[in-house]
Amino acid sequence: MLELKALRCGYGLMEAVHGIDLTVHRGHITALLGPNGAGKTSTMMSIVGRVQTRGGSILLDGHDITAMPPADRTRCGVAIAPEGRRLFPDLTVAENLVVGGYTRTQAQARRSEERVFAMFPRLAERRRQRAGLMSGGEQQMLAIGRALMAEPKMLLIDELSLGLMPSVVDQIFETLKVLKREGMTVLLVEQNIQRALQAVDDVVVMTAGTIAYQGTSAQAAGNDRLADLFLG
């Protein structure tokens, strides 16, 4: 589904990612792990066009999207629930979802909204509540729901469980299993190694802007070096 080839990206004069090769398989849930500052968020944001690409290429479903603006990448089938959620706090749940469906027709957006509310009933109950007044778990559900409004083929989630109660994390991972059964491809950044290994198919570990490890979750679970790599 996704191929990064010799990808380099960064901010201003700083290069954060140094020529990485990465494959995310269709229909798999892949965890991107690593210490703070490893380049995980930069990689995710470069995929959706929010961080400058300085070299290499990004292929989505076999199509080169490296030079595409963010809106066109969304239309091609990639959407993100970003780090920090980045919701519009003064807009309601329903209004935030409308923003997520901006590339689609009204009829398509309505169908997507119904799907999101079925997936996250708590959002349906709070559809008229302002996003800034919701709990962290509800905001994360909304961030994921907003990304799903674009009906992506591939969903990116940056810092899935950060600051959330374990019960909410469990609920979100269960939702990801449903999405996987429906054919969704997922790439997520996760700080909890053990929780990630229980829920994903593949694992990638980044350190200092490079790829230090790639393998299946089963292979990663048996790798004694994984914790050392994660801790940098």
C-alpha positions as CSV (number, residue, x, y, z in Angstrom):
1,M,0.0,0.0,0.0
2,L,2.8,2.5,1.0
3,E,6.4,2.6,-0.1
4,L,9.0,5.2,1.1
5,K,12.1,5.0,-1.0
6,A,15.2,6.9,0.2
7,L,12.9,9.4,1.8
8,R,14.5,12.5,3.3
9,C,12.5,15.3,4.9
10,G,12.9,18.0,7.5
11,Y,12.1,21.5,8.7
12,G,13.9,24.6,7.5
13,L,17.6,23.9,7.6
14,M,17.2,20.7,9.7
15,E,16.9,17.3,8.1
16,A,14.9,15.0,10.4
17,V,14.7,11.8,8.3
18,H,17.8,10.6,6.4
19,G,17.0,8.5,3.4
20,I,14.7,5.8,4.8
21,D,13.1,2.8,2.9
22,L,9.9,1.6,4.4
23,T,7.0,-0.6,3.2
24,V,3.6,-0.8,4.7
25,H,1.7,-3.8,3.5
26,R,-1.9,-3.6,2.3
27,G,-4.4,-4.5,4.9
28,H,-1.8,-4.6,7.7
29,I,-1.6,-2.6,10.9
30,T,2.0,-1.4,11.2
31,A,3.5,0.2,14.3
32,L,6.2,2.9,14.0
33,L,8.2,2.9,17.2
34,G,11.2,4.7,18.5
35,P,12.5,7.2,21.1
36,N,11.5,10.9,21.1
37,G,13.2,12.8,18.2
38,A,13.7,9.6,16.1
39,G,11.8,11.1,13.2
40,K,8.5,9.3,13.5
41,T,6.2,12.3,13.4
42,S,8.3,13.8,10.6
43,T,7.9,10.7,8.6
44,M,4.1,10.6,9.1
45,M,3.7,14.3,8.2
46,S,5.8,13.9,5.1
47,I,3.5,11.1,3.9
48,V,0.5,13.5,4.1
49,G,2.4,16.4,2.7
50,R,2.8,18.5,5.8
51,V,6.6,18.3,6.1
52,Q,8.9,19.2,3.2
53,T,10.3,16.2,1.3
54,R,14.0,16.8,0.4
55,G,14.7,13.6,-1.5
56,G,13.4,10.1,-2.4
57,S,9.8,9.2,-3.2
58,I,6.5,8.3,-1.6
59,L,4.3,5.7,-3.4
60,L,0.7,5.2,-2.4
61,D,-1.0,2.2,-3.9
62,G,1.7,2.2,-6.6
63,H,1.2,5.9,-7.5
64,D,3.9,8.5,-6.8
65,I,2.4,11.2,-4.5
66,T,5.7,12.9,-3.5
67,A,5.0,16.2,-5.3
68,M,1.2,16.3,-4.5
69,P,-0.3,18.9,-2.2
70,P,-2.0,17.6,0.9
71,A,-5.5,17.8,-0.3
72,D,-4.7,15.7,-3.4
73,R,-3.0,13.1,-1.2
74,T,-6.3,12.9,0.8
75,R,-8.2,12.4,-2.4
76,C,-5.8,9.6,-3.3
77,G,-6.7,7.8,-0.1
78,V,-4.4,8.7,2.8
79,A,-5.6,10.5,6.0
80,I,-4.0,11.2,9.4
81,A,-5.1,11.6,13.0
82,P,-2.1,13.8,14.0
83,E,-0.1,14.1,17.2
84,G,-1.9,16.3,19.6
85,R,-5.2,15.7,17.7
86,R,-5.3,19.3,16.3
87,L,-9.0,19.5,16.6
88,F,-10.9,22.8,16.3
89,P,-11.8,23.3,20.0
90,D,-14.6,25.8,19.4
91,L,-16.3,23.7,16.8
92,T,-18.7,20.9,17.7
93,V,-18.1,17.2,17.1
94,A,-20.3,17.3,14.0
95,E,-18.5,20.4,12.7
96,N,-15.1,18.9,13.1
97,L,-16.3,15.9,11.2
98,V,-17.5,18.1,8.4
99,V,-14.0,19.5,8.1
100,G,-12.6,16.0,7.7
101,G,-15.0,15.3,4.8
102,Y,-14.1,18.5,2.9
103,T,-12.9,16.6,-0.2
104,R,-16.2,14.6,-0.6
105,T,-19.7,15.4,-1.7
106,Q,-22.4,16.2,0.9
107,A,-24.0,12.8,0.4
108,Q,-20.7,11.0,0.8
109,A,-19.9,13.0,3.9
110,R,-23.3,12.1,5.4
111,R,-22.6,8.4,4.9
112,S,-19.2,8.7,6.4
113,E,-20.5,10.6,9.4
114,E,-23.1,7.8,10.0
115,R,-20.2,5.3,9.9
116,V,-18.1,7.3,12.3
117,F,-21.0,7.6,14.8
118,A,-21.7,3.9,14.5
119,M,-18.0,3.1,15.2
120,F,-17.8,5.6,18.1
121,P,-21.2,5.9,19.8
122,R,-19.8,8.3,22.3
123,L,-19.3,10.8,19.5
124,A,-22.9,10.4,18.4
125,E,-24.0,11.3,21.9
126,R,-21.9,14.4,21.9
127,R,-22.3,15.5,18.4
128,R,-23.3,19.1,19.4
129,Q,-20.6,19.4,22.1
130,R,-17.6,21.6,21.5
131,A,-14.5,19.5,20.9
132,G,-12.4,21.5,23.4
133,L,-14.7,20.5,26.3
134,M,-14.3,16.7,25.6
135,S,-12.1,14.3,27.5
136,G,-8.7,13.2,26.0
137,G,-10.2,9.9,24.9
138,E,-13.2,11.4,23.3
139,Q,-10.9,13.9,21.4
140,Q,-8.8,11.0,20.1
141,M,-11.9,9.2,18.9
142,L,-12.9,12.4,17.2
143,A,-9.5,12.9,15.6
144,I,-9.6,9.4,14.2
145,G,-13.3,9.9,13.1
146,R,-12.3,13.1,11.3
147,A,-9.6,11.2,9.4
148,L,-12.1,8.5,8.5
149,M,-14.5,11.1,7.0
150,A,-12.2,11.1,4.0
151,E,-12.8,7.4,3.5
152,P,-9.1,6.7,3.2
153,K,-7.5,3.5,2.0
154,M,-4.7,4.1,4.5
155,L,-5.1,5.7,8.0
156,L,-2.1,7.2,9.9
157,I,-2.4,7.7,13.7
158,D,0.3,9.6,15.5
159,E,0.7,8.9,19.2
160,L,-2.4,6.7,19.5
161,S,-2.4,6.1,23.3
162,L,-0.5,9.1,24.7
163,G,-2.3,10.3,27.9
164,L,-5.3,8.1,27.5
165,M,-6.9,5.7,30.0
166,P,-6.2,2.0,29.3
167,S,-9.9,1.3,28.7
168,V,-10.0,4.0,26.0
169,V,-6.9,2.6,24.4
170,D,-8.4,-0.9,24.3
171,Q,-11.5,0.5,22.6
172,I,-9.5,2.3,19.9
173,F,-7.4,-0.8,19.2
174,E,-10.7,-2.8,18.9
175,T,-11.9,-0.2,16.4
176,L,-8.7,-0.7,14.4
177,K,-9.3,-4.4,14.2
178,V,-12.7,-3.7,12.7
179,L,-11.1,-1.3,10.2
180,K,-8.6,-4.0,9.3
181,R,-11.3,-6.5,8.7
182,E,-12.9,-4.0,6.3
183,G,-9.6,-3.8,4.4
184,M,-8.0,-0.6,5.9
185,T,-4.3,-0.2,6.1
186,V,-3.0,1.5,9.2
187,L,0.3,3.0,10.2
188,L,0.5,4.2,13.8
189,V,3.0,5.7,16.2
190,E,2.8,4.2,19.6
191,Q,4.9,4.6,22.8
192,N,3.6,1.4,24.5
193,I,5.8,-1.3,23.0
194,Q,3.9,-4.2,24.6
195,R,0.5,-2.9,23.7
196,A,1.6,-2.3,20.1
197,L,3.1,-5.8,19.7
198,Q,-0.2,-7.3,20.8
199,A,-2.3,-5.4,18.2
200,V,-0.2,-5.0,15.1
201,D,1.1,-7.1,12.2
202,D,4.4,-5.4,11.6
203,V,6.9,-3.2,13.5
204,V,9.3,-0.6,12.3
205,V,11.7,1.1,14.8
206,M,13.3,4.4,14.0
207,T,16.4,6.0,15.7
208,A,18.0,9.3,14.8
209,G,16.1,9.7,11.5
210,T,16.9,6.2,10.2
211,I,15.3,2.8,10.3
212,A,16.9,0.5,12.9
213,Y,14.6,-2.5,12.6
214,Q,11.7,-3.8,10.5
215,G,9.9,-7.1,11.0
216,T,6.7,-8.8,12.0
217,S,5.2,-8.3,15.5
218,A,6.1,-12.0,16.3
219,Q,9.7,-11.4,15.2
220,A,9.9,-8.2,17.2
221,A,8.4,-9.9,20.3
222,G,11.4,-12.3,20.3
223,N,14.0,-9.6,19.6
224,D,16.0,-8.8,22.7
225,R,17.4,-5.6,21.1
226,L,14.0,-4.0,20.5
227,A,13.8,-2.3,23.9
228,D,17.3,-0.9,23.6
229,L,16.5,0.5,20.2
230,F,13.2,2.0,21.5
231,L,15.0,3.7,24.3
232,G,17.7,5.0,22.0
